[in-house]
């Protein structure tokens, strides 16, 4: 499958290696924009699902994973590119263990069609791929562009990824130079649809709000039906330091430090004492 994009001058014999992946599929304009943003920073390999895999999180479907070599051309130079009939997380694992010549210095997941904010973030295959990369202790950047739902599964050429690519490049450069900040496994990048290269960015937490919710309709037979999903924000309870607030209210780029350590930030000894009745007494 020929894929052609234009980019900056390629750096020959670069020592750094970047893996670019996504959940929208190997032919996504967002993936191509991410590749274009970093081609002159390092050796770049693209390994991504063959088809659209949005919303699958970090799933690992059972069965064999087939690999198809594809063509990714930047300014007349072919870059390594592989399409896998797999989930995004599987694509990352196969890239690291089977396909790349060595462990990458940086993994970029995206640029995604649609924002991955709040409680819905872990539904995203973009985030799932990033978590998989981070499980190998590889610095990882997960990037998403705010996009209307009608474009989420279309790979529409109407969506402009240029500004999001600028921020991907900036953070990729920093991560290649300095490595991942202490205590952080993933940087999650959310770019507003109306952002420009001059738009400020803000460090944020991940909101506890769902953001993407499923409307429910009562059918004629009395059963409840789920009608896709839509954006819904409760401004009265929205955390002002959250990714949703930064993106949707203040219209700045939201950068959230994520960890794959899912342990609640509590005193474990105090919690053990609180739960001690579980041993027998009520």
N, C-alpha and C positions, 0 to 999 in steps of 0.2 A: 504494500500500500504506500504509494509515494506521498510524502508530506514535505512541503516546501515552505520555508519562511525566510525572511531576511533579518539580519542581525548585525551586530558590530564586528569589528575585526577579531578574528580568532587568535587566541594565544597558543602558540606551539609549545609542545613539551612542558605543559603546565604540570606541576607536581600534585596539585589538589584534584580530587575527584568528587563530583556532585552527581547524585542520583535524583532525577526529577520524576515524580509519579503523580497520580491523581485518582479520582473516582469517577470522573465523567467519561473516561475512555481515551485511548491513545490519540484519537483524532480531534480532541477538544482544542478549540482556540486558546483556552486558558492554559493548558499544558504547554502549548507552543509559545505562548507569551512568556511563561516562566523560563523555558529553555532559552529563548531569545535574550532574556534579561541577564543571564549568567554565562553565556557561551564564551565570553572572553575573560572570565574569571578563573576557569578551571577546565579540566576534561569533564564533559557532560554526557551522561547516559540517560536515556529516557526508557523507563520500564513501567508499563501501565496496563490496566485491564483493556481487553479487546473491545468491549462494549460498555455502555453506560452502567455504572454500579453505584449510583447515589443511594444513600440511606441504608447501606449494609453494615455500617460500623466497622468493627474489627473481625467480622465473621470469617470463618474458614470452611467453606463448603467442602463436602467430601468428594472424592474422586480425583482422577488424574488432572494435572494442569498442563495444558498444551502451550507451547511457546512458538510464536510466529515472529520472525525477524521482519522489521519494517524499515522504511527509508525515511530518514530525517535529515533534511538538507538545509544548511545555513551558509549563505554566501558561497554556494558551490562546493561546500565541504560536507561530506556525509558524516553524521554523528551516529553512534550506536543507538539502536532503538529496537525494543521488543514489546510485542503485544501478547498478553496472556489471557486465556479464558478462565479468569479467576477473580476473586475479590481483590480490592485494593491492598489489603493487608497481606494476602497471599502473594501478590505481585512483588511487594517489597521483600518478603522473605525469600522468594525465589531469586530475585535480583541479587540479594546479598550473598546467598549461599550457592547459587548456580551460575549466574550470568556475569556479574561484574568481575574484573580482574583482581580486585581487592576490596576491602571495606571502604565505603565512601567516607569522605571527610564531612560531608553535609548531605542531608536529604531534604528536598523541597517537595511538599505535597500540595498540589494545586496548579494553577490558580482556579479555585472552584467557582462554578456558576451558582451563586447564592451564598448568603452569609451563614456561618456556623457559630451562632452565639447562644448563650444561656444554656438552659437544661437540655436543649435539643442537640448540643454540640456532639455528644458521643454517638448519636445516631449516624452521623456523617461518615461516609467512607473516606473522606479527606482526612478526618481526625483519626479514623481507624488505621489508615496507612501510616500516619505520623506516629501513633502509639507503637505500632509494630517496629518502625525504624528506631524509636527511642528505646525499645526493649533490648536492642543491640548496643545501647550506650553510644549512639551516633547523634550528634547535634542535628536537630530537626526543626524545620520551619513549615508550618501549615498555613497556607494563604487562601483567603476567600474574598470574593467581590460581591457586595450587596447587589442582588439581581431580583427582578420580579419573578414570581413562581412560574409564569407562562414560559420563561426562558430556561428553567432549571434542567429540562430534559431535551432541549432542542439543539444544543451546540450552536446557537444562533450567532451569525456573523455580525448582528446588530449590536452585540455587547462589546464595549470598548475596554480592553484589559490593559491599555497602555499605562495608566496611572498606577494600577495595582502592581504592574511589573516593575515600575520605578521603586516602589517600597520593597518588593521582593529582592531586588538587586542590592538595595542599601543594607537590609538586614543580613542578606547572604554574605556580603563583603565583611560585615562586622563579625559574623559567626566564623567565617573562614580565618579571620585574623586573630580572634580572641577565644574562640571556642564557646561552648554553652555556659552561661552564667551559673555559678554555684547553686545547687539545689533545684535547678530547672532542667527539665527533660525536653520540653517542646516550647517554642514560641508560636502562639496562635495569632495570626494577623488578619484583621477584618477591615476592609477598605470600603468606605461609603461610595455609592454610585456616582455622586457628584464631586468626589475628591479630585484635587489637582496635586501635582508634585509638591506644592507649597502647603498643603493641608497638614496641620500638626498631627502628631501621634501621641497617644497617652497610654501609660501602663494601666491595665485594668484587671479586675477579677472576673471570673465567669459568673454571670448572674444565675440565681436560682429560678428565675422565671423560665417558663417553657419556650416562649417566643413563637415557635411554630406549634399551633394547636390543631386538633382535629374536630371540626364541627360535627355535631350529631343531629340527625333528622329522624323523626318518628315516622316510620313507614305506615302504609294503609293497614297492614296486618298487625300493627302494634309493635313490631320489632324495631330496634334502633339501628340506624345505618350511619357509618362513618363516611363523611364526604371529603376525602382528601385532606388538605391542610391549608391553613391560612395564618398570616402574621397577626398576633394579638399581644399588645403591651399594656400592662397595668401601671400607669405612671404614678399612681398613689403609693405603690409599694416597691417601685423600681429602685434598686440600689444605685446611688449616684456615682459609685466607683466601679460600676460594672461595664462589661463589654457592650451590653445592649444600650445603656445610657450614652456611652461615648459615641457609638455608631448611630443610633436612631434619634437621639435628642441633640447632642452637641455636634454631630456630623464631623467627628474627627476619626482618625484611624485608631482602632482599638488593638492593642498588643497585650496578650494575656500569657503569663508564664504558667505552663502546665507541668504537672508531675505525674508519672505513672504509678507513684506510691499512693494508693487509694485510701490509706489509713487516715481516719479522722484525726484532726489535730487536737487531741485531748490527752490528759495525763492517764497513761495506761494503768498505773497502780491505783489511782483514785477510781477509775472506771471499774477495775476488778473488785474493789471494795464495795462499790455500789451494786454490783451484780452478784455479790457473794451469796445472797439467798437462793440463787439458782442451784447451788450445791445440795439443797434439800429443804431448808426451812422456807416458809412463805411469809 
